[in-house]
Structures are given as structure tokens and as C-alpha cells.
Amino acid sequence: MRELWVNIAHTSGAKVYSLVLGVFTLFLTARLLGPEGRGQVAAITTWVGMFGTFAYLSLGQVALHRMADDRDQRRFGSLLGSLLLLAIVLSLGGWLVALGMQIARPQGAFKGLPLLPLTIGFLALPFFIWEQYGGSLLMGLERVRIYNRFQVIGRTVAVAAVFVTVGGLGLGVVGVLGANLLGQVIVALGGLGFLFSVCRAKGLSCTPDKGEIKALLSGGAKLHLNAVGTFLFTSANVLILSHYHGAAETGHFQLASQLLGVLMIIPQAASMVLYGKVASLGANEAWPINRRLLIQVTAGMVGLSAIAALLAPWIIVLLAGERFRPAVVLFQWMLLGLVGMTFSTIMAPQWIGRGYFWQAAVTTLVVGAINLVANFMLIPSHGMRGAVIAFIGTYAFAVIGNGAMALWCESRTRRQAAMVGQI
């Protein structure tokens, strides 16, 4: 367990650094661009994130499952080559859909967004997709530190580039999006050299394989509803709130959400480490480790939530300014959903490692649909408070579903142990 917590600490440190830079960049660009410019950046990056979420088809998680079934890693080369080809094809497909939307209705989905910044923003799409694939392969090889290293480098370069392009050259929104693109390229491609070196060391060919592509797409078809559902309960509320109540309430709610994301770095780091253990040991053998981390991390997050609730009035106003005081209450209430978020994050490796793609996908999609309906019902009349209520309710369902999965994993492990004892 000590080694696990060392890896978790290393991953958490990288995530903390990236999140701190993200928050810093948020306030920096707000000061440099003003409300309208910052709004354009937020809208474009949200659109790119949505296209990337829908386009990557959850193939990174499927690759992790296939690596868990291939302890000798003989199929790693074909996995790498197939994912590279699919990343290119899916990116082209995403670009064609975005172009079709713009041509068909110039004043439709992308209304108010200038063409040049929109184009630069969408150039990041293939690198967004490959970050998911490359990061998953590194997790499966238990080389998360390589991903962490380039994440730190990429985010740092992006912040420095903002100072140059916006502060020095006065490029405005284009400069911010260009800086984001540069950072994303570094994060996505940084570990690619190591992945190729693994193929060379094992004497494997990194060429795409039809059978591997078919297996990846088949698994993705079962699992990807999970990503769709995740988008519904993580991003849809922001879009709905912005539509009905404008930028001010959206800003308060988004700030509270981002701060909650900062607290989630420990569960996310634990999940990344557990993916590697599941890939190397198998889901059943990794469950005792998974169970202990679930208990320890959840207990830690409850304590952290209490501390965060007490410090929120001081920290939020200090960092964001007096204008963001309404976000304090939102953040404090949203802390109630932290246990559900932790359960979902820590249990994800077990769902994926056991190959329960469609079960995980259906569960997440149902929860996402409930959240979407709740947001449409509550936000028009209650604004950002309605979004918070829907958020808390959504993660209450997440505790139930993932708690049931944890009990099932435990009972199966005990049955297997009893059978081994009898033998």
C-alpha cells in the first residue's frame, strides 16, 4: 500500500499543479480579455471538449481492458497502431461535423463565435482525443509518471504562452486558444516516444490491426454511453444555466464546480493508479487493494469536505474577489456530492477491468438523463441553485449504483477465496 500511496501522491501533485495553473489561467485571461473575450474562450473550449468527448468513443478504457487480458503485452503494438489510426479518423470525422454545422447554420450552434478563434480551437481536437488514448496506454503499463511529467510541462508552457501571445503580442482570444493548443500538443504527444520504445523493446510492430480495431470499436460501442452520460451530468448544467440565466450565474456556478474539481484530484489519482493494478493483476486480484483505497479515500474526502466548507468563505473571496461571494454557498452545498463523485471515480477501474462496459454505460447514461431532466426542470425557475440541487441528487444515485458494485465485487472475492480454501 505504501508504494500505491507514493504513486497516488505523485499523480495528485501533477494534477494539483495543473489545476492551480488552470485556475490561474482562468483569472489571468478574464483580466486580459474581459467578459466578452473570456466568454468566447469558454464557449469554444467547451464545444471542443464536447466534440472530443463524443468522438473518442471510450477506446482508451477498452484498451485498458484488453491490456488486462494480455499480461505478456503481445498485442500492445497493434493496440498502439490501431489507436493512432482511429484518433486520426475520428478527428477528421469531428472536423467534418463541425464544418457541416457551421455551413448549414452560421447563426446556429456557433453563433457569436468568430471563425478564426473557432478554427484554432478545433485544431486541438485530435490532441484531446490522443491524450485519452495515450494516457490509458501509459496507465496500463504503470507509467503514469510519464503522463504526469508532460502534463506539468504542457500546462506550464501554455500559461507562459498566454503571457506572450496576449500580454505581449495583443492577440486576444486567438492568442489564448493558440497557447491552449500548444500546451495540449505537449501533453498529448509527450509520452508517445516511450510507447514506441516499448514496442521496439518487445520486438512488436506498431501497425494497425483490423481485428484489434474491430475489438476496440465493439467495446467502445458498449462503453461509450458512459462518456455521453458523464457529459450530461458534468457539462450540460453549465450550458443550460448559461442559456436561461446568462454569464453571471454561470460564472458563479462554474467557479464552484472548478473548486470541487480541485478536491477530486486525490480520488482521480487513486483511480489512475488502480487502472494500472487492474491491468497488471486482473480485476479480481486487484479488488482488495481497490476496496482499501475506496474506504481510505472516501473517509479522507469526508474530512476534507468539512475543512473546505469552513474555509470557503475566506478562500473564495480572497482568490476570486468579492464579486464571487455568491459562489461560496454554492460550493458548500455541492460538497455534499463529493462522496458520490469519489465512489464513481474509485470504482471505475473495476467496471472497466471486468469488462462491464454496457452495464457501466447504461448506469451512467440513466443518471446523466436524470440530471439533464432535473436541470431543465429546476434551472429556469431557480437558476444556479437549481443546478446545485440537480448536482447533489445525481451523485446520490451514483453512490447507490457504485456501492452495489462494490458489494458485488466483495462477495465474489469471498466466494473465490472460499473455493480456493476448499480445494
N, C-alpha and C positions, 0 to 999 in steps of 0.2 A: 504493500500500500504506500510505503514511503516514496518509492520510485514513481508511482502514479501521481502522487500529490506534487512531486517535483515537476513532472511534465505538465500537470494542470497549472501550477504556478507560472511556469514559463509561458504557456499559452495564454493564461489570463493576463500576464504582463504585456504581451504583444497586443492583446485586444484592448486593454486599458489604454495603452499608448495610442492606438488607432482611434479609439472612441474620443479620447481627450482632444486629439488633433481634429477629429470631425466636429466636435462642439466648438473648438476654437475657430475652425474654418467657417462654421455657420455664422458666428457673430462677426468675424472679420468681413465676410462677404456682405453681410447685412449693412455694415457701416460703409463699405466701399461702393456698393451698388444701390443702396436704398431699397424701399419696399418693392417697387416695380421690378427692378433688376433681380432682387433676391427671389421674388415670386416666379420669374421666368426660369431661373436656375432650378428651383424646387420642382416646378411643373415638368421641365424637360427630363431631369434625372428620375422623377417618378415614372414618367412614361417609359423611359429606357429600362428602368427596373422592372416594370410590369411586363414589357416585351421579353426581357431576359428570363423572368420567372416562368412565363408561359412557354418560352421556346426551348429551354434547356432540358425539358422532359424528364427531369429527375434521374438522368442517366448516370450521374456521379454516384448516387446511392445504390443504383443497380450494380455498378462496377464494384462497389464495396462488397456487396453480397456475393458476387462471382469470385472475388478475391478470397472471401472467407471459405468458399468451397474448393479453392485451389491453393492448398498450403505450399506446394512447391513452386508456385508462381510461373508455371509453364505457359499460361495464356496471357501473361502480363503484356508482352509485346503486341499481340493482336488487340488487346484491350486499349492500349495507348494509341495505336494507329487508328483504330475504329473511332475512338472518341475525338481524335483530331479531325478526322473527315466529317463526322457528324456535327462538330462545332462549326465548321465552315458552312455546311449545307443549311443548318438551322439558322445561322446568322443571315445568310442570303435570303432565306425564307422570311425572316423577320423584317429585313430591309424592304423586301417587295411588298409585304403587307402594309408597312408604314407609308411607303410611297403611294400605294393604291389609295389609302385613306386620305392622304394629302391631296391627290389629284381629284378624287371623287368629290370631296367636300373640303375645299380650302378653309372654310369658316366652320368646320365641324369640330372634331376632337382636338385638333391642334390650334384652335382659334386663339389669336393673340400672341402666338409664339413665332418669332422671326425665323425665316428659313435657314440662315447660316448657323445660328446657335443650335437650332434643332438638328441640322445635319451633323455638326460636330458632336453633339450629344449622342446621336445614334451610332457614330463610329466606335463608341465604347462597347456596343452590343456583343461582338464576338469575344472580347476580352472578359466581359462579365460572364458569359457562358463558360469560357475555358477556365476561369477561376473556380467555378463549381466542379468541373471535371478534374482539373489538375490537383486541386486541394483534396478531393476524395482519394485520388490515387496515392498522394503523399500520406494521407491518414492510414490507408490500407497497408502501406509499407512501414508504418510507425515512424514517419519522418515529418511530423507536424512542425518541428522546429524550423525546417527549411521554409515552409509556408509562412510561419510567423516572421522569420527574418525579412523576407521580401515584402510582407505586408507592412512592416515598420518602415522599410526603405521607401516603398511606393507612396505611402501616406505622407511621409516627410517631404519627399520631392514634390508632391502635389501642393502642399502648403507653401513651400518655397516658391514654386512656380506661380502661385496666386499673387504673391508679393511682386514678382517680376512683371507678369502679364497685365495685372490690374493696377497695382500701385505704381509701377514704373512706366509701362507702355500705354496704360489707359485703355486697354482693350475691353473692359467691362465684362458683360455676360460671356462673350466669346472667349475672353481670357480665362475666366473661371472654369468654363467647360473644357477648354483646352488643357488646363492644368489637371483637372479631374481625369481626363483621358490619358495623360502621361502617367499619372500615378496608377491608374487601372492597368495599363500595359505592363508596368513593372511588377505589380502584384500577380497578375495572371501568368506571365511568362517566366517569372524568376526561377521557378522550380523545374522548368521544362528540361534544362540541361541535365539535372540529376536524374530525371525519369528516363531520358535517353541513355544515360550512363548505366542504369540498372539493366536495360535491355542488352547493352554491349557486354556487361559483365556476365550475364547469363547466356550469352550467345543467341538472343532472341531477335527475330525480325519485327520491326515496328511498322508493319504494313497492315492496312485494314483487312478484316476478315468478314466475309458475308455471314457466316454462322454467328460470329460474335456480335455483329451489327443487329442481326435478327433477334438474338437473345437480349441485347440491351434494349431494343425498341419494345420487345414483348414485355419485359419487366417494367419499362417506363410507362407503358400503356396502363399497367395495373396500378402503378405507384403515383403517377403524376397528378392525379386528382388531389393527392395530398398537398402538392405545391399550390394548386389552384385554391384549395380550401384555406391554406395558410395565407395566401394573398388576400382572400376575402375578409379574414379577421385581423390582419395586420395593417392593411393599407386602404381598404375600402372606406373605413370610417373617416379617414382624412379627406378623401375625395368628396364624400357625401357632405361632410361638415363644411368644406370649402364652398360647395355648390349652394348650400342653403344659408350659410351664415358668414361667408366672406373670410378674408385673410386674418383678421384679428383673432377670432376664436380658434381658427385653425392653428395659428401660431402658438397660442397657449397650450392647446391640446398636444401638438406635435412636440413642443419642448418637454412636456411631462412624459410623453412616450419615449423620447430620446434618453431622458434621465433614467427611466425604467430599464432601457436597453443597457445602460452603463452597469446597472446592478446585475444584469444577466450574464456578465462576462464569465463568472465562475462556473455556472451550470453549462454554458456553451463550451468552455474549455474542457470541462469534465467529459462532455459528450464527445468532443473530438478525440480525446484520449481513449474513451471507451470504444469508439469505432475501430481504432487500431487493435485493441484487445479482442474484440469480436472477430475481426478479420484474421487474427493470428491464432486464437484459441478456439473459435467457434462460439455460437451464441449460448449454448448450454453451459460450457465450461467457464465462460466469462460472466455468467449471471451472478455468482456470489460476489464478485468484485462490483458488478453493476448495482446489486442490492445495497451493499455497504455505502457506496457513493450516493445512492439515492437518499438514504437515511441521513448521512452526514451533511450532504449539500443542502437538502431541504431544511434541516434544522438550522444550518448556518444562515440560510436565506431568510428564515423567520426572524432570527435575531437581527440581521442586517436591515430588514424592513422596519423594525421598531426604531432602530437608530436613525435610519433615513427619514422616517416620519417626524422625529423630533428635530432634526437638523434642517429639514426642508425650508421652513420659513426664512432662515438666515442664509443658507447656501444659494437658493434660487435667486433671491433678491440681490445678493452680492454678485453673482456671476452674470445674471441676465438683466438686472436693473429693476427699478420699482415698477416699470410698466408690465413686467411679467408676474407680478404678485398673484393674479388670478390662477396662475398655473400651480401654485403651492397646494391649494385644496384638491385640485385635480390629481396631482401626483400622489398625495397622501391616500386618496381613495383608491387609486389604481394599484397601490402596493398590495391591496387585498388579492389581486390576481397573480402575485408573484409565485405563490406555491403552485398554482396550475401551470404557469409557464415553466417552472423548474421540473415538474413531473413530465411535461411534454418533451422537454429537452433531454433529460437524462434517460428516458425510456426509449427515445428514438432509435438508438443502436440495436436494441432488442427487436423492435418491429422489423427493421431492415435486415438485421443479421439472420433472422428466422425466415426471411422471405415472405413475410405477411404484407405484401405490397398492397393488395386491393383492400384488405381489412383496414390498414392504416389510412389508405386514401379515402375510403368511404367514411371512416370516423371523422377525419379532418374536414372533409367536404360537408358533412352534415353539420358539424359545429360551425364551420365558416358560413354556411347558408343561414343558420340560426342567427349568427351575429349580423349578417347582412340585413336580414328582415328586421331584427331588433333596431339596427341603426336607422333604417328607413322609417321605422315607427316612432323612434324617440328623438332623433336629431332635429327634424323640422320644428318640433314644438319645444324641445328642451335644450337644443344646442349642444355645447360641449359636455354638459352634464349628462345628457342622454347618451353621448358616445362613451362616457366613463361607465355608465350603468350597463350598457351592452358589453363592454370590455370585461367587466367583472363577471357577468353571467356566463360569458363564453368560456372563460378559464375555469369556472366551476364545473362545467361539463368536461373540460379537459382532465381535471382531477379524477372524475369518475371513470372515464374511459381508460386512462393510463394506470390508475390504481387497480382496475380489474386485470389489466395486462400483467402488472407486477405480481398479483396474487396467482395468476395462472403460471407464470414463469417459476415462482417459488414452489408451487405444488408439483409441477413437472420435474423440477430438480430433485425434490424429495422422493418422488416415486422412482426416479432413476437410481438414486442412491440406495433406496431400499432393495431394488432389484439386484444391484451390484453386490450388496451385502448378502443376499440370499445365495447368489452364485458362489 
